């Protein structure tokens, strides 16, 4: 099982990095960095924030993780799961 971390936010409200950082970190703690991956869910996510705002929030959430885990979350897990 893997967890695609995307679609965070409420319609009509800006994407709050402060609130979503905790959700992202909890998800990674519960599932492990080897089973989670970032996803933008665009264009639907554009209802709550720009791609840059959502990406920056995700990067903020994983900034304290080791480089190998950040690479897993941003690339390696997607490449493995989607067989790129």
SVG drawing of the C-alpha trace seen along z (x, -y; Angstrom):
<svg xmlns="http://www.w3.org/2000/svg" viewBox="-15 -32 35 34">
<polyline fill="none" stroke="black" stroke-width="0.4" points="0.0,0.0 1.2,-3.5 -0.1,-7.0 -0.2,-9.7 -0.2,-12.9 -2.4,-15.4 -5.7,-17.2 -5.1,-18.8 -7.2,-21.9 -10.7,-23.2 -12.6,-24.7 -12.7,-28.4 -9.9,-28.8 -6.2,-29.4 -3.9,-26.4 -2.6,-26.9 0.9,-25.6 0.8,-25.9 -2.1,-23.5 -1.1,-21.1 2.6,-20.7 1.3,-18.7 -0.9,-16.5 1.9,-15.7 4.3,-14.9 1.8,-12.7 1.1,-10.8 4.8,-10.2 5.2,-9.1 2.2,-6.7 3.0,-5.2 6.8,-5.7 8.8,-7.6 9.1,-4.5 5.3,-4.3 4.4,-8.0 4.8,-10.3 4.0,-13.9 1.3,-14.6 -0.1,-17.9 -3.6,-16.8 -3.7,-19.7 -5.8,-21.3 -8.3,-20.5 -5.8,-21.8 -5.7,-25.1 -9.0,-25.9 -7.0,-26.2 -3.5,-27.4 -1.0,-27.8 1.3,-24.8 4.2,-26.8 2.4,-27.4 1.5,-23.7 5.0,-22.5 6.6,-25.0 4.4,-23.7 5.3,-20.1 9.0,-21.0 8.6,-22.8 7.0,-19.7 9.9,-17.4 12.8,-19.9 14.0,-18.1 13.9,-14.6 17.2,-13.0 18.0,-13.7 17.3,-10.0 13.8,-10.3 13.1,-13.6 14.3,-11.9 11.9,-9.0 8.9,-11.3 9.6,-13.5 10.8,-11.0 11.9,-7.5 8.6,-6.2 6.6,-7.5 9.2,-6.0 9.0,-2.6 5.2,-2.5 4.4,-3.8 7.2,-1.7 8.9,-4.7"/>
</svg>
